[in-house]
Amino acid sequence: MWSDLIGRLYDGAQFATPASDEEIDQIQRRLGQEVPVELRDFLRGTNGVQDEYGSGLVWSVQQIIEENEAFRRSADFARLYMSFDQLMFVGDNGGGDQFAYVRVPVARDDVFVWDHETDDRKRVAGSLKDYLERRAGSDGDEWYR
């Protein structure tokens, strides 16, 4: 389902080999947050996918872990931004903005964008599928501004 959807929406999308449940479970162990069902299903089909320009439409398991840990541990980010502990970043726009699920205090299936210039966090899609469709429907970042 996911590879068909992305193949229709994104020319030149680059798929990775599927992730195992054991690999996906590492996200929960390392970040202390439950992996959304839709994201788990996606990662079982492809362990991340990039658009034709190399932007992370949806990151790999390893990148999800590494990026989230880096954001949460950065002393510089702690001085500049609100806490990232409630978010699970899963993709980026290639220019600094990140896409995430809100996991705390209540796990949500909506996708949010974090604006790296303003620290704004706003809902941009009702699901991972909705996020991928909306993102494909626009050039650049206009679709979430």
Residue frames as a rotation matrix with the C-alpha (Angstrom) as fourth column:
MET 1
0.563 0.826 0.000 0.00
0.826 -0.563 0.000 0.00
0.000 0.000 -1.000 0.00
TRP 2
0.575 -0.360 -0.735 2.62
0.158 -0.832 0.531 2.55
-0.803 -0.422 -0.422 1.07
SER 3
-0.534 -0.841 0.089 5.03
0.249 -0.056 0.967 1.96
-0.808 0.539 0.239 -1.80
ASP 4
-0.261 0.536 0.803 2.14
0.963 0.083 0.258 2.16
0.072 0.840 -0.537 -4.30
LEU 5
0.755 0.579 -0.309 0.94
0.623 -0.779 0.063 5.43
-0.204 -0.240 -0.949 -2.76
ILE 6
0.294 -0.728 -0.619 4.40
-0.008 -0.650 0.760 6.99
-0.956 -0.218 -0.197 -2.72
GLY 7
-0.591 -0.505 0.629 5.16
0.564 0.300 0.770 5.73
-0.577 0.809 0.107 -6.21
ARG 8
0.153 0.748 0.645 2.04
0.972 -0.232 0.039 7.51
0.179 0.621 -0.763 -7.49
LEU 9
0.886 0.329 -0.326 2.75
0.424 -0.859 0.287 10.72
-0.185 -0.393 -0.901 -5.58
TYR 10
0.546 -0.777 -0.312 6.52
-0.449 -0.586 0.675 11.15
-0.707 -0.229 -0.669 -5.87
ASP 11
0.913 -0.364 -0.183 8.61
-0.045 0.354 -0.934 10.70
0.405 0.861 0.307 -9.00
GLY 12
0.103 -0.995 -0.014 12.06
-0.185 -0.005 -0.983 9.45
0.977 0.104 -0.184 -8.15
ALA 13
0.632 0.142 0.761 11.27
-0.766 -0.034 0.642 8.42
0.117 -0.989 0.087 -4.57
GLN 14
-0.289 -0.824 -0.487 14.03
-0.517 0.562 -0.645 6.31
0.805 0.065 -0.589 -3.04
PHE 15
0.760 0.635 0.139 12.85
-0.508 0.447 0.736 3.36
0.406 -0.629 0.663 -0.94
ALA 16
-0.403 -0.834 0.377 14.83
-0.906 0.304 -0.294 1.43
0.130 -0.460 -0.878 1.65
THR 17
-0.592 0.180 -0.785 14.51
0.059 0.982 0.180 -2.24
0.804 0.060 -0.592 2.54
PRO 18
0.476 0.870 0.125 11.71
-0.111 -0.082 0.990 -2.98
0.872 -0.486 0.058 5.03
ALA 19
-0.479 -0.537 0.694 12.39
-0.758 -0.146 -0.636 -2.70
0.443 -0.831 -0.337 8.76
SER 20
-0.465 0.283 -0.839 11.74
0.384 0.918 0.097 -5.63
0.798 -0.277 -0.535 11.07
ASP 21
0.667 0.739 0.089 9.48
0.166 -0.265 0.950 -5.37
0.726 -0.619 -0.299 14.11
GLU 22
0.452 -0.586 -0.672 12.58
0.884 0.192 0.427 -5.73
-0.121 -0.787 0.605 16.28
GLU 23
-0.625 -0.678 0.387 14.15
0.738 -0.675 0.010 -2.71
0.254 0.291 0.922 14.58
ILE 24
-0.123 0.678 0.725 10.94
0.089 -0.720 0.688 -0.67
0.988 0.149 0.028 14.89
ASP 25
0.730 0.398 -0.555 10.66
0.528 0.188 0.828 -1.62
0.434 -0.898 -0.073 18.57
GLN 26
-0.268 -0.910 -0.315 14.01
0.957 -0.214 -0.196 0.13
0.111 -0.354 0.929 19.09
ILE 27
-0.425 0.192 0.884 12.24
0.116 -0.958 0.264 3.45
0.898 0.214 0.385 18.56
GLN 28
0.640 0.753 0.149 10.01
-0.102 -0.109 0.989 2.83
0.761 -0.648 0.007 21.55
ARG 29
0.588 -0.473 -0.656 12.87
0.799 0.467 0.379 1.53
0.127 -0.747 0.653 23.68
ARG 30
-0.433 -0.896 0.103 15.20
0.878 -0.445 -0.179 4.41
0.206 0.013 0.978 22.90
LEU 31
-0.684 0.199 0.702 12.69
-0.015 -0.966 0.259 7.28
0.730 0.167 0.663 22.84
GLY 32
-0.917 0.354 -0.184 10.24
0.263 0.188 -0.946 5.96
-0.300 -0.916 -0.266 25.43
GLN 33
-0.319 0.825 -0.467 7.29
-0.740 -0.524 -0.422 6.59
-0.593 0.210 0.777 23.11
GLU 34
0.018 0.432 0.902 4.93
0.303 0.857 -0.417 4.18
-0.953 0.280 -0.116 21.42
VAL 35
-0.937 -0.337 -0.091 5.34
-0.015 -0.222 0.975 4.04
-0.349 0.915 0.203 17.65
PRO 36
-0.136 0.935 -0.327 2.12
-0.785 -0.303 -0.541 5.08
-0.605 0.183 0.775 15.88
VAL 37
0.184 0.303 0.935 0.40
0.157 0.930 -0.333 2.11
-0.970 0.208 0.124 14.20
GLU 38
0.971 0.240 0.001 0.46
0.053 -0.213 -0.976 3.81
-0.234 0.947 -0.220 10.80
LEU 39
0.414 -0.896 -0.161 4.19
-0.910 -0.401 -0.106 4.56
0.031 0.190 -0.981 11.07
ARG 40
-0.186 -0.440 0.878 4.93
-0.493 0.815 0.304 1.00
-0.850 -0.377 -0.369 12.17
ASP 41
0.554 0.486 0.676 3.04
0.334 0.614 -0.715 -0.32
-0.763 0.622 0.178 9.13
PHE 42
0.927 -0.250 -0.278 4.92
-0.374 -0.583 -0.721 2.10
0.019 0.773 -0.634 6.87
LEU 43
0.100 -0.982 0.162 8.34
-0.973 -0.063 0.221 1.08
-0.207 -0.179 -0.962 8.21
ARG 44
0.053 0.000 0.999 7.48
-0.107 0.994 0.006 -2.60
-0.993 -0.107 0.052 7.74
GLY 45
0.831 0.331 0.447 7.12
0.398 0.209 -0.893 -1.82
-0.389 0.920 0.042 4.02
THR 46
0.384 -0.767 0.513 10.12
0.484 -0.306 -0.820 0.48
0.786 0.563 0.254 3.63
ASN 47
0.303 -0.374 -0.876 12.62
0.917 -0.137 0.376 1.58
-0.261 -0.917 0.302 6.26
GLY 48
-0.074 -0.224 -0.972 12.35
0.128 -0.968 0.214 5.20
-0.989 -0.109 0.100 5.20
VAL 49
0.247 0.143 0.958 11.87
0.963 0.072 -0.259 6.98
-0.106 0.987 -0.120 1.91
GLN 50
-0.410 -0.440 -0.799 13.43
0.273 -0.895 0.353 10.09
-0.870 -0.073 0.487 0.40
ASP 51
0.772 0.616 -0.157 12.07
0.069 -0.327 -0.943 12.30
-0.632 0.717 -0.295 -2.34
GLU 52
0.752 -0.446 0.485 14.02
0.621 0.231 -0.749 12.89
0.222 0.864 0.451 -5.54
TYR 53
0.486 -0.559 0.672 15.98
-0.272 -0.827 -0.492 15.72
0.831 0.056 -0.554 -3.87
GLY 54
-0.421 -0.702 -0.575 17.03
0.276 0.504 -0.818 13.66
0.864 -0.503 -0.019 -0.83
SER 55
-0.430 0.361 0.828 14.56
-0.820 -0.540 -0.190 15.15
0.378 -0.760 0.528 1.66
GLY 56
-0.996 0.019 -0.087 13.35
0.058 0.883 -0.466 12.66
0.068 -0.469 -0.881 4.21
LEU 57
-0.252 0.968 0.010 9.67
-0.450 -0.126 0.884 12.11
0.857 0.218 0.467 3.47
VAL 58
0.899 0.328 0.290 9.72
-0.410 0.399 0.820 9.52
0.153 -0.856 0.493 6.24
TRP 59
0.021 -0.987 0.158 13.00
-0.981 -0.051 -0.187 8.68
0.192 -0.151 -0.970 7.96
SER 60
-0.068 -0.196 -0.978 14.46
-0.062 0.980 -0.192 5.26
0.996 0.048 -0.079 8.64
VAL 61
0.793 0.303 -0.529 14.23
0.437 0.321 0.840 3.72
0.424 -0.897 0.122 12.10
GLN 62
0.001 -0.899 -0.437 17.84
1.000 0.000 0.000 4.68
0.000 -0.437 0.899 12.79
GLN 63
-0.683 -0.248 0.687 17.37
0.374 -0.927 0.037 8.27
0.628 0.282 0.725 11.67
ILE 64
0.408 0.869 0.281 14.17
0.019 -0.316 0.949 8.63
0.913 -0.381 -0.145 13.73
ILE 65
0.706 -0.193 -0.682 16.11
0.702 0.319 0.637 7.53
0.095 -0.928 0.360 16.80
GLU 66
-0.283 -0.957 -0.068 19.24
0.959 -0.282 -0.030 9.58
0.009 -0.073 0.997 16.10
GLU 67
-0.484 0.131 0.865 17.47
0.264 -0.921 0.287 12.83
0.834 0.368 0.411 15.18
ASN 68
0.603 0.785 0.144 15.10
0.053 -0.220 0.974 12.71
0.796 -0.579 -0.174 18.14
GLU 69
0.573 -0.466 -0.674 17.88
0.818 0.273 0.506 11.91
-0.052 -0.841 0.538 20.60
ALA 70
-0.502 -0.805 0.317 20.05
0.827 -0.553 -0.097 14.71
0.253 0.213 0.944 19.18
PHE 71
-0.163 0.525 0.835 17.25
0.057 -0.840 0.540 17.26
0.985 0.135 0.107 19.46
ARG 72
0.804 0.567 -0.179 16.42
0.165 0.076 0.983 16.23
0.571 -0.820 -0.033 23.02
ARG 73
0.500 -0.689 -0.525 20.04
0.853 0.287 0.435 16.24
-0.149 -0.665 0.732 24.21
SER 74
-0.131 -0.619 0.775 21.24
0.740 -0.581 -0.339 19.46
0.660 0.529 0.534 22.59
ALA 75
-0.235 -0.045 -0.971 22.07
0.843 -0.507 -0.181 22.14
-0.485 -0.861 0.157 25.16
ASP 76
-0.979 -0.130 -0.156 21.88
0.031 -0.855 0.518 24.77
-0.200 0.503 0.841 22.41
PHE 77
-0.542 0.841 0.010 18.40
0.173 0.100 0.980 23.65
0.823 0.532 -0.200 21.41
ALA 78
-0.059 0.509 -0.859 17.31
0.974 0.217 0.062 23.64
0.218 -0.833 -0.508 25.06
ARG 79
-0.576 -0.221 -0.787 18.23
0.482 -0.870 -0.109 27.34
-0.661 -0.442 0.607 25.25
LEU 80
-0.966 0.082 -0.246 16.56
-0.242 -0.632 0.736 28.25
-0.095 0.771 0.630 21.95
TYR 81
-0.467 0.786 -0.404 13.43
-0.401 0.219 0.890 26.11
0.788 0.578 0.213 21.78
MET 82
0.309 0.648 0.696 10.63
-0.950 0.249 0.190 24.59
-0.050 -0.720 0.693 23.81
SER 83
-0.342 -0.431 0.835 11.16
-0.511 0.831 0.220 20.96
-0.788 -0.352 -0.505 24.80
PHE 84
-0.307 0.169 -0.937 11.04
-0.888 0.305 0.345 18.32
0.344 0.937 0.056 22.07
ASP 85
-0.900 -0.174 0.399 10.25
-0.358 0.817 -0.452 15.50
-0.247 -0.550 -0.798 24.50
GLN 86
-0.097 0.959 0.266 6.57
-0.257 0.234 -0.938 15.36
-0.961 -0.160 0.224 23.52
LEU 87
0.526 0.264 -0.809 7.36
-0.811 -0.132 -0.570 14.98
-0.257 0.955 0.144 19.81
MET 88
0.113 -0.528 0.842 8.54
0.292 0.828 0.479 12.09
-0.950 0.192 0.248 17.65
PHE 89
0.107 -0.176 -0.978 10.17
-0.793 -0.609 0.023 13.57
-0.600 0.774 -0.205 14.57
VAL 90
0.257 0.080 0.963 9.80
0.259 0.955 -0.148 11.33
-0.931 0.287 0.225 11.51
GLY 91
0.249 -0.164 0.954 10.71
0.968 0.054 -0.244 13.46
-0.011 0.985 0.172 8.48
ASP 92
-0.198 -0.378 -0.904 11.98
0.359 -0.886 0.292 16.79
-0.912 -0.267 0.311 7.21
ASN 93
0.843 0.536 -0.048 11.55
0.197 -0.389 -0.900 19.29
-0.501 0.749 -0.434 4.41
GLY 94
0.362 -0.797 0.483 15.25
0.913 0.199 -0.355 19.52
0.187 0.570 0.800 3.56
GLY 95
0.006 -0.320 0.947 15.46
0.216 -0.925 -0.314 23.10
0.976 0.206 0.064 4.84
GLY 96
-0.852 -0.431 0.296 15.32
-0.196 -0.262 -0.945 22.67
0.485 -0.863 0.139 8.62
ASP 97
-0.095 0.884 0.457 11.63
-0.994 -0.113 0.011 22.17
0.062 -0.453 0.889 9.34
GLN 98
-0.965 -0.254 -0.067 10.71
-0.239 0.955 -0.175 18.77
0.108 -0.153 -0.982 10.77
PHE 99
-0.010 0.980 -0.198 7.54
-0.682 0.138 0.718 16.67
0.731 0.142 0.667 10.72
ALA 100
-0.925 -0.369 0.095 6.45
-0.280 0.487 -0.827 14.87
0.259 -0.792 -0.554 13.85
TYR 101
0.082 0.889 -0.450 3.82
0.381 0.389 0.839 13.03
0.921 -0.240 -0.307 15.79
VAL 102
-0.194 -0.037 0.980 2.80
-0.842 -0.507 -0.185 14.40
0.504 -0.861 0.067 19.19
ARG 103
-0.239 0.012 -0.971 3.21
0.147 0.989 -0.024 11.52
0.960 -0.148 -0.238 21.65
VAL 104
-0.477 0.032 -0.878 2.82
0.878 0.059 -0.475 13.24
0.037 -0.998 -0.057 25.05
PRO 105
-0.610 0.121 0.783 0.59
-0.706 0.364 -0.607 13.90
-0.358 -0.923 -0.137 26.96
VAL 106
0.356 0.745 0.564 -1.78
-0.200 0.651 -0.732 12.03
-0.913 0.148 0.381 24.60
ALA 107
-0.680 -0.604 0.415 -0.56
0.225 0.366 0.903 10.06
-0.698 0.707 -0.113 21.61
ARG 108
0.346 0.760 -0.551 -2.02
-0.376 -0.425 -0.823 11.50
-0.860 0.492 0.139 18.42
ASP 109
0.110 -0.238 0.965 -2.02
0.730 0.679 0.084 10.20
-0.675 0.695 0.249 14.86
ASP 110
0.980 0.197 -0.019 -1.93
0.146 -0.782 -0.605 13.70
-0.134 0.591 -0.796 13.36
VAL 111
0.062 -0.975 0.211 1.28
0.992 0.037 -0.123 14.95
0.112 0.217 0.970 11.79
PHE 112
0.853 0.114 -0.509 2.66
0.278 -0.925 0.258 18.28
-0.442 -0.362 -0.821 12.97
VAL 113
0.391 -0.784 0.481 5.35
0.559 -0.213 -0.801 20.54
0.731 0.583 0.355 11.57
TRP 114
0.517 -0.384 -0.765 8.00
0.617 -0.454 0.644 22.16
-0.594 -0.804 0.002 13.73
ASP 115
0.845 -0.223 0.487 9.24
0.236 -0.661 -0.713 25.42
0.480 0.717 -0.505 12.19
HIS 116
0.234 -0.859 -0.456 12.94
0.963 0.268 -0.011 25.72
0.132 -0.436 0.890 12.98
GLU 117
-0.539 -0.440 0.718 12.93
0.419 -0.880 -0.225 29.51
0.731 0.180 0.658 12.64
THR 118
-0.203 0.579 0.790 9.99
-0.580 -0.721 0.379 30.32
0.789 -0.382 0.482 14.92
ASP 119
-0.983 -0.148 0.107 9.70
-0.179 0.666 -0.724 27.16
0.036 -0.731 -0.681 17.08
ASP 120
-0.114 0.993 -0.002 6.02
-0.975 -0.113 -0.194 27.00
-0.193 -0.020 0.981 16.05
ARG 121
-0.975 -0.028 0.222 4.43
-0.003 0.994 0.114 23.58
-0.223 0.110 -0.968 16.08
LYS 122
-0.238 0.944 -0.229 1.20
-0.824 -0.321 -0.467 23.14
-0.514 0.077 0.854 14.19
ARG 123
-0.056 0.370 0.927 -0.96
0.187 0.916 -0.355 20.36
-0.981 0.154 -0.121 12.85
VAL 124
-0.474 -0.169 -0.864 -0.58
-0.743 -0.450 0.496 19.87
-0.472 0.877 0.088 9.10
ALA 125
-0.411 0.340 -0.846 -2.22
-0.587 0.611 0.531 16.50
0.698 0.715 -0.052 8.44
GLY 126
0.384 0.722 0.575 -4.64
-0.918 0.228 0.326 14.07
0.104 -0.653 0.750 10.04
SER 127
0.834 -0.152 0.531 -2.51
0.011 0.966 0.259 10.99
-0.552 -0.210 0.807 9.38
LEU 128
-0.243 -0.965 0.094 0.69
0.016 0.093 0.996 9.80
-0.970 0.244 -0.007 7.75
LYS 129
-0.249 0.248 0.936 -1.21
0.924 0.350 0.153 9.12
-0.290 0.903 -0.316 4.51
ASP 130
0.804 0.595 0.016 -2.72
0.585 -0.785 -0.205 12.61
-0.110 0.174 -0.979 4.61
TYR 131
0.450 -0.741 -0.498 0.74
-0.151 -0.613 0.776 14.11
-0.880 -0.274 -0.388 5.23
LEU 132
-0.496 -0.691 0.526 2.24
0.374 0.377 0.848 12.31
-0.784 0.617 0.071 2.23
GLU 133
0.047 0.612 0.789 -0.65
0.998 0.000 -0.059 13.35
-0.036 0.791 -0.611 -0.03
ARG 134
0.900 0.301 -0.316 -0.61
0.326 -0.945 0.029 16.98
-0.290 -0.129 -0.948 1.08
ARG 135
0.160 -0.935 -0.318 3.13
-0.090 -0.334 0.938 17.24
-0.983 -0.122 -0.137 0.78
ALA 136
-0.501 -0.343 0.794 3.05
0.663 0.437 0.607 15.83
-0.556 0.831 0.009 -2.75
GLY 137
0.342 0.808 0.480 0.39
0.935 -0.244 -0.258 18.32
-0.091 0.537 -0.839 -3.80
SER 138
0.994 0.000 -0.110 2.62
0.002 -1.000 0.018 21.38
-0.110 -0.018 -0.994 -3.48
ASP 139
0.291 -0.946 0.146 6.07
0.515 0.026 -0.857 22.59
0.806 0.324 0.495 -4.40
GLY 140
-0.531 -0.622 0.575 8.16
-0.136 -0.607 -0.783 23.72
0.836 -0.494 0.238 -1.47
ASP 141
-0.867 0.094 -0.489 6.75
0.492 0.307 -0.814 24.42
0.074 -0.947 -0.312 1.94
GLU 142
-0.755 0.612 0.233 3.64
-0.530 -0.780 0.332 26.40
0.385 0.127 0.914 0.98
TRP 143
-0.131 0.777 -0.616 1.37
0.007 0.622 0.783 23.46
0.991 0.099 -0.087 1.82
TYR 144
0.114 0.178 -0.977 2.02
0.909 0.379 0.175 23.78
0.402 -0.908 -0.119 5.54
ARG 145
-0.889 -0.458 -0.023 2.51
0.434 -0.825 -0.362 27.54
0.147 -0.332 0.932 5.91
